[in-house]
Amino acid sequence: MNISNIIDIVKSQLIQHLSLVFIGNIFGAGMGFLAVLIVSRELTVNDFGLFNMAISVILITSRLSSLGMDTTMIKFTSSYLVMKKKAEANYVFRTIFLARIIISSLIAAVLFSTADALSTKIFHQSNLTSLLKLAAFGGLIISILNNFKSVLHAYQLFRKSVILQLFVDFSKLCVVVLLTFYLKMSAFTAVAIFAFMPLLGITLGFQKTHYELFSEKKPIKNLFRQLFSYSKWMFISNICNLTLPYVGIFMISRTLGYEATGIYGLALNLAYIFPIVIYSLYSVLLPKVSRFREITEFKRYIKGSLKVSFGLGIFIIPFLFFSHSLIHFFFGPRYLGSVPVFNWFLLGYTVLIIITTIQVALHSINKPYIIAMVDIVSLLAMIFGCYILIPLLGVIAPAIIMFIINMSNLGFLSIYTFKQISSGVVTFQNVD
């Protein structure tokens, strides 16, 4: 690849969008981290534990309530937009928006009504009841906010999406800082901030998408059946992806104890930037690739994405040699046991970035069930692999298993996708 080709890639709209979304997500994650850090210093260890449990419930319920509809909405809306059918695209947006509100509200109502039972019988923490009730509202609010962000991604309005996310994270951080000066922070107050501040984002999201929500719409025959047919596979995939990172922690805590869990948890958190990269890739690539209608476009995309991913992998490899020094400098010698775990995570997530670009192509040619099946097998392999290998290899086992799983998935998905595209017989979203 010569210098002119590299310059063309850097100047391309795709790279500009990807850089914008990635930088926005990094800044958003940074402000979120600062808000949590301030809260951790203001609360007792026990209250901070309750805060973390409630925040985890918010994130999990908001993710589950999507039922895979975020990916589905981007896929379907993009398919209509590329055919200049804006009325149909707006109808998809409104239908999924209403469905999202209903489903999220039902989940929030169930969580709110069962908060007392969950606190006392499941978590054995009666003080968690009020926090879970707040979490019920938080899950509903963030679910709706995520829907607005997906709409902006579908219309490739990435700048507005980044502004929306940064606005929410900055507002949350500001309120946390102000309350630490003028009001004694409690677990209830902290959870309330994280649960209700995204309402500001919903207001801004509604302002930026009200035209699509209320403009001309054209009903689509059997839309619900089409949406459910696609979303059910994305829901399964989301469940597997949501569960898989925590399998290692759970198995290590049961087998090796909490000290090993801390070592593994540190390495996992240090690798947090990779999920941000993967989310950014999905956000930018899916609406673009979903507009492809020619086999030659897919072939160019696959070849180009593999080149970029390979280059990214080469860029990441040097971090393997500096991880020891970095972990020792920031966390001290007691966490050096996490160095080999982190290095294996680096390799595993590098492969996962390449897989992500291939999965986007599979979404675009209507093969979501292939992705879901691969995710199910991956989750089962992680569970059985941890059960067998943790007693033999120790804390490093889950990271090695993840690398092996990702390498296997890369081989299978690459061969499958190339065969589908080379055959010349692919199915795009029906927009008749």
C-alpha positions in Angstrom: 0.0 0.0 0.0 1.7 3.3 -1.1 1.5 6.7 0.6 -1.2 8.1 -1.6 -3.5 5.1 -0.8 -2.9 5.6 2.9 -3.7 9.4 2.6 -6.9 8.5 0.7 -8.0 6.1 3.5 -7.3 8.7 6.2 -9.3 11.3 4.3 -12.2 9.0 3.6 -15.6 9.8 5.1 -15.7 6.4 6.7 -12.5 7.0 8.7 -13.6 10.5 9.6 -16.9 9.1 10.9 -15.2 6.3 12.8 -12.7 8.7 14.3 -15.5 11.0 15.4 -17.5 8.3 17.0 -14.5 6.7 18.7 -13.2 9.9 20.1 -16.6 10.8 21.3 -17.0 7.4 23.0 -13.6 7.8 24.7 -14.4 11.2 26.1 -17.9 10.0 27.2 -16.4 6.9 28.9 -13.7 9.2 30.5 -16.4 11.5 32.0 -18.4 8.5 33.2 -15.3 7.1 34.9 -14.6 10.4 36.6 -18.2 10.6 37.9 -17.9 7.0 39.3 -14.5 7.8 40.8 -15.9 10.9 42.7 -18.9 8.8 43.9 -16.5 6.1 45.1 -14.6 8.6 47.2 -17.8 10.0 48.7 -19.5 6.7 49.6 -18.5 4.0 52.1 -17.3 0.8 50.6 -20.6 -0.9 51.4 -22.7 1.9 49.8 -20.5 2.0 46.8 -21.1 -1.8 46.4 -24.9 -1.1 46.4 -24.4 1.7 43.9 -22.5 -0.6 41.6 -25.2 -3.3 41.8 -27.9 -0.8 40.9 -25.9 0.7 38.0 -25.3 -2.8 36.7 -29.1 -3.5 36.8 -29.7 -0.3 34.8 -27.2 -1.2 32.1 -28.4 -4.8 31.9 -32.2 -4.0 31.8 -31.6 -1.3 29.2 -29.7 -3.7 27.0 -32.2 -6.5 27.4 -35.2 -4.2 26.6 -33.8 -3.4 23.2 -34.6 -7.0 22.1 -32.0 -6.5 19.4 -34.1 -3.7 17.9 -31.2 -1.2 17.7 -29.4 -3.3 15.1 -32.6 -4.2 13.4 -33.7 -0.6 13.1 -30.4 0.6 11.6 -30.5 -2.3 9.1 -34.1 -1.8 8.0 -34.0 2.0 7.9 -30.7 2.0 5.9 -32.2 -0.4 3.4 -35.1 2.0 2.7 -33.0 5.1 2.7 -30.7 3.8 0.0 -33.8 3.3 -2.2 -34.9 6.9 -1.5 -37.9 5.6 0.4 -37.9 8.0 3.3 -41.5 7.6 4.2 -41.0 3.8 4.8 -37.8 4.5 6.7 -39.7 6.9 9.0 -42.4 4.3 9.5 -39.8 1.8 10.6 -38.4 4.3 13.1 -41.8 5.2 14.6 -42.8 1.5 14.9 -39.7 0.4 16.7 -39.8 3.6 18.8 -43.3 2.8 20.1 -42.4 -0.9 20.6 -39.3 0.1 22.5 -41.3 2.3 24.9 -43.8 -0.4 25.5 -41.3 -3.2 26.1 -39.0 -1.0 28.3 -42.0 0.2 30.3 -43.1 -3.4 31.0 -39.6 -4.4 32.1 -39.4 -1.3 34.3 -42.8 -2.1 35.9 -41.8 -5.7 36.7 -38.4 -4.6 38.2 -40.1 -1.8 40.2 -42.8 -4.2 41.6 -40.4 -7.0 42.5 -37.6 -4.7 43.9 -38.3 -5.7 47.5 -38.3 -9.4 46.7 -35.1 -9.2 44.6 -33.3 -7.2 47.4 -34.1 -9.5 50.2 -34.3 -12.9 48.6 -31.8 -12.7 45.7 -29.2 -10.1 46.8 -29.9 -10.4 50.6 -29.5 -6.6 50.9 -32.7 -4.9 52.1 -31.0 -1.5 51.6 -31.0 -2.2 47.8 -34.8 -2.0 47.4 -35.1 1.8 46.9 -32.0 1.6 44.6 -33.6 -1.1 42.4 -36.7 1.0 42.1 -34.6 3.9 40.8 -32.8 1.4 38.5 -36.2 0.5 37.0 -36.7 4.1 35.8 -33.0 4.3 34.8 -33.3 1.3 32.6 -36.4 2.7 30.9 -34.8 6.1 30.3 -31.5 4.8 28.9 -33.3 2.3 26.7 -35.2 5.2 25.0 -32.0 7.3 24.8 -30.2 4.4 23.1 -33.1 4.3 20.6 -32.6 7.9 19.6 -28.8 7.3 19.2 -29.6 4.4 16.9 -31.8 6.6 14.8 -29.1 9.1 14.4 -26.7 6.3 13.4 -29.1 5.0 10.9 -29.3 8.4 9.2 -25.5 8.7 9.5 -25.8 11.8 11.7 -22.8 10.7 13.7 -21.9 14.3 14.9 -25.3 14.7 16.4 -25.1 11.3 18.1 -21.7 12.2 19.6 -23.0 15.6 20.9 -26.0 13.8 22.4 -23.8 11.3 24.3 -21.3 13.9 25.5 -24.1 16.2 26.6 -25.5 13.4 28.9 -22.1 12.4 30.3 -21.0 15.9 30.9 -24.3 16.8 32.6 -24.0 13.8 34.8 -20.4 14.6 35.8 -21.3 18.3 36.6 -24.2 17.3 38.8 -22.1 14.8 40.7 -19.4 17.4 41.3 -21.9 20.0 42.4 -23.7 17.7 44.8 -20.4 16.6 46.4 -19.9 20.3 47.4 -23.5 21.2 48.4 -25.0 17.9 49.5 -23.7 14.9 51.3 -23.6 12.1 48.7 -25.5 8.9 49.4 -26.0 5.7 47.4 -29.7 6.8 46.7 -28.6 10.2 45.4 -25.8 8.8 43.3 -28.1 6.2 41.6 -30.7 8.9 41.1 -28.2 11.0 39.2 -27.2 8.1 36.9 -30.8 7.0 36.4 -32.5 10.4 35.6 -29.8 12.6 34.1 -30.2 10.8 30.7 -33.6 12.4 30.5 -31.8 15.5 29.3 -30.4 13.3 26.5 -33.9 12.2 25.6 -35.0 15.8 25.3 -32.2 16.6 23.0 -32.6 13.3 21.0 -36.3 14.1 20.5 -35.4 17.6 19.2 -32.9 16.1 16.7 -35.2 13.3 15.4 -38.7 14.9 15.7 -38.9 15.4 11.9 -38.4 11.7 11.2 -40.8 10.8 14.0 -43.7 13.0 12.8 -43.1 13.5 9.1 -44.8 11.5 6.3 -44.9 7.7 6.8 -45.9 4.9 4.6 -47.1 1.6 6.2 -45.2 -1.5 5.4 -46.8 -4.9 4.9 -45.9 -7.5 7.6 -43.4 -5.1 9.2 -43.8 -6.6 12.7 -43.2 -10.1 11.3 -40.0 -8.9 9.5 -38.8 -7.0 12.6 -39.3 -9.9 14.9 -37.7 -12.4 12.5 -34.6 -10.3 12.5 -34.6 -9.0 16.1 -35.0 -12.4 17.7 -31.5 -13.4 16.5 -30.0 -10.1 17.7 -31.6 -10.6 21.1 -30.0 -14.0 21.4 -26.7 -12.6 20.3 -26.9 -9.7 22.8 -27.7 -12.1 25.7 -24.6 -14.1 24.8 -22.3 -11.1 24.4 -23.6 -9.6 27.6 -22.9 -12.8 29.6 -19.7 -14.0 28.1 -17.2 -11.5 29.7 -18.6 -12.3 33.2 -18.2 -16.1 32.8 -14.5 -15.9 33.6 -14.9 -13.7 36.7 -17.7 -16.0 38.1 -15.7 -19.2 37.5 -12.5 -17.8 38.8 -14.2 -16.5 42.0 -15.7 -19.9 42.6 -12.5 -21.9 41.8 -9.5 -19.6 42.8 -10.9 -17.1 45.2 -11.3 -13.3 45.3 -7.7 -12.4 45.0 -7.5 -14.1 41.6 -10.8 -12.5 40.7 -9.2 -9.1 41.4 -6.2 -9.9 39.2 -8.5 -11.0 36.3 -10.9 -8.1 36.8 -8.1 -5.6 36.6 -6.9 -7.0 33.2 -10.5 -7.1 31.9 -11.1 -3.5 32.9 -7.8 -2.4 31.3 -9.0 -3.9 28.1 -12.2 -1.8 28.2 -11.1 0.3 25.3 -11.7 -2.6 22.9 -15.4 -2.7 23.5 -15.4 1.0 22.8 -13.6 0.4 19.5 -16.0 -2.4 18.6 -19.1 -0.4 19.4 -17.7 2.5 17.3 -17.1 0.2 14.4 -20.6 -1.2 14.5 -22.1 2.3 14.8 -20.3 3.6 11.7 -20.1 0.5 9.5 -23.6 -1.0 9.9 -25.6 1.9 8.3 -23.0 2.2 5.6 -22.7 -1.4 4.6 -26.5 -1.9 4.9 -26.8 0.4 1.9 -24.8 -1.9 -0.3 -26.7 -3.5 -3.2 -23.9 -4.8 -5.4 -21.7 -7.8 -4.8 -18.6 -5.8 -5.9 -19.3 -3.4 -3.1 -19.1 -6.2 -0.5 -15.9 -7.6 -2.0 -14.2 -4.2 -1.8 -15.5 -3.8 1.7 -14.3 -7.2 2.9 -10.8 -6.7 1.4 -10.5 -3.1 2.7 -11.7 -3.9 6.2 -9.3 -6.8 6.5 -6.4 -4.6 5.5 -7.4 -1.9 8.0 -8.0 -4.5 10.8 -4.6 -6.1 10.0 -2.9 -2.7 10.3 -4.7 -2.1 13.6 -3.5 -5.4 14.8 0.1 -4.5 14.0 -0.4 -1.2 15.8 -1.7 -3.0 19.0 1.0 -5.7 19.1 3.8 -3.4 20.6 1.6 -2.9 23.7 2.3 -6.5 24.6 5.9 -5.5 25.4 4.9 -2.5 27.5 2.1 -3.9 29.5 4.4 -5.1 32.4 5.8 -1.6 32.9 2.4 0.1 32.6 0.7 -2.1 35.1 3.6 -1.9 37.5 3.7 1.9 37.3 -0.1 2.6 37.7 -1.1 -0.3 40.0 2.0 -1.5 41.7 3.7 -4.9 42.0 0.8 -6.7 43.6 -1.1 -6.6 40.3 1.7 -7.9 38.1 -0.1 -11.2 37.9 -2.6 -9.5 35.5 0.1 -8.8 32.9 -0.2 -12.2 31.0 -4.0 -12.0 31.3 -4.0 -8.6 29.8 -1.7 -9.6 27.0 -4.0 -12.5 26.0 -6.9 -10.1 26.1 -5.0 -7.8 23.7 -4.7 -10.6 21.2 -8.2 -11.8 21.7 -9.8 -8.4 21.2 -7.6 -7.7 18.2 -9.1 -10.7 16.5 -12.6 -9.7 17.6 -12.2 -6.3 15.9 -11.6 -8.2 12.6 -14.7 -10.4 13.3 -16.8 -7.3 13.9 -16.2 -6.0 10.3 -17.2 -9.4 8.9 -20.4 -9.6 11.1 -21.5 -6.2 9.7 -21.4 -7.8 6.2 -23.5 -10.7 7.5 -26.0 -8.3 8.9 -26.3 -6.6 5.5 -26.9 -9.9 3.6 -29.6 -11.0 6.1 -27.6 -13.7 8.0 -28.3 -12.6 11.6 -28.9 -16.2 12.6 -25.3 -17.2 11.7 -24.0 -14.5 14.1 -26.4 -15.7 16.9 -25.4 -19.3 16.4 -21.7 -18.5 16.6 -22.4 -16.4 19.8 -24.2 -19.3 21.4 -21.4 -21.7 20.6 -18.9 -19.2 21.9 -20.7 -18.8 25.2 -21.0 -22.6 25.7 -17.3 -23.0 24.8 -16.3 -20.3 27.3 -18.3 -22.0 30.1 -17.0 -25.5 29.5 -13.5 -24.2 28.7 -13.3 -22.3 32.0 -14.6 -25.4 33.9 -11.9 -27.6 32.5 -8.9 -25.2 32.1 -9.1 -22.9 35.2 -7.9 -25.6 37.5 -5.1 -26.4 35.1 -4.0 -23.0 33.9 -5.2 -20.7 36.7 -6.3 -17.1 36.2 -5.0 -16.8 32.6 -7.4 -19.6 31.4 -10.5 -17.5 30.4 -8.3 -15.0 28.4 -6.7 -17.9 26.5 -10.0 -19.5 25.8 -11.4 -16.2 24.5 -8.5 -15.9 22.1 -9.0 -19.5 20.8 -12.8 -18.9 20.4 -12.2 -15.7 18.5 -9.6 -17.3 16.2 -12.0 -20.1 15.5 -14.9 -17.7 14.8 -12.7 -15.6 12.5 -11.9 -18.6 10.4 -15.5 -19.9 10.2 -17.1 -16.5 9.5 -14.4 -15.5 7.0 -14.9 -18.7 5.0 -18.7 -18.5 5.2 -18.9 -14.9 4.2 -16.5 -15.2 1.3 -18.5 -18.2 0.0 -21.8 -16.3 0.3 -20.4 -13.3 -1.6 -18.5 -15.3 -4.1 -21.6 -17.3 -5.0 -23.2 -14.1 -6.1 -26.5 -15.1 -4.5 -27.2 -12.9 -1.5 -30.4 -11.6 0.0 -30.8 -8.0 0.8 -33.6 -6.4 2.9 -36.9 -6.4 1.0 -38.0 -2.9 0.3 -40.9 -3.5 -2.0 
